[in-house]
Every structure is written in structure tokens, then in C-alpha cells.
């Protein structure tokens, strides 16, 4: 029980979070579900990379 309290206090003390990475993983999983049946892994990989890149440069790809 004491270990969990220390971990919680550490999470409040330090400003680190893995939320950004979890968001990327979630978007990739959604794209994977939507791309079920695609034959080319390279196209799927490119779609994931473009989706993450477009967020940084402010372009919306449909």
C-alpha cells in the first residue's frame, strides 16, 4: 500500500506523462480497425505516419 502512495506522490511531483504516446497508440488502433481488409501494409503504415504528421503541421486529412 505504501508503494502506491509513493508512486502517486511522484506522479504529482514530476510533470511527466505518457498521455501523448497513448493518444498516438489509440489513433493507430482506430486506423487499424478502419483499415481492416487492406492488402498493403506499406499503405497502412503511410496512413498512420501521415495522420500523426498532419496533427503537427495543422492539416486535416480525411
N, C-alpha and C positions, 0 to 999 in steps of 0.2 A: 504493500500500500504506500509506503514511504517513497518508493522509487517512482511511482506515477506522479506523486506530488512534486518531486524534483523535476521531472520531465515537463510538467505543466508550467512550473515557475521558469524553467529555462526557455520554454516557448514564448513566454511573456517578456522575458528579459532580452532575448535576441530577436531581431526583426526578420529572421529568415522564414521563408515559406516555400512550399513546393506547389502552390496553387497554380502558377503559370504553367508548369510542366504537366500538371493534372489536366488543365484545360486543353493543352495540345493533345494529350492522350485521348481525352474524351472526343474531341473533334475527329481524330483519326479513326476511332472506333465507329463513330456515326457515319463517316465516309465509307468505311469498310462495309457496314450494313447496307448502305445505299448502293454500293458498287457490286453487290452480290451477282455473280454470273459473268462479270467482265473477264476476258481471256488474258489480257496483257497486264502483268504485274508492273511493268515499266510505266504504263499509263496511270495506274493506280498510285504508284509512288510519286509521279509527277504531279498528280492532282493534290496529294497531301502537301507536297512542298510548296506548290503554288498557293494553296489555301493559307498556309502559315505565313508565306511571304507577303501575300496581299494584305494581311492584317497590319503588317509593319509599315507598308507604303500607302495604306488608305484606299485601296482599290477593292471593289466588291466584284467577285467572280461568281456567276450564277451556276 
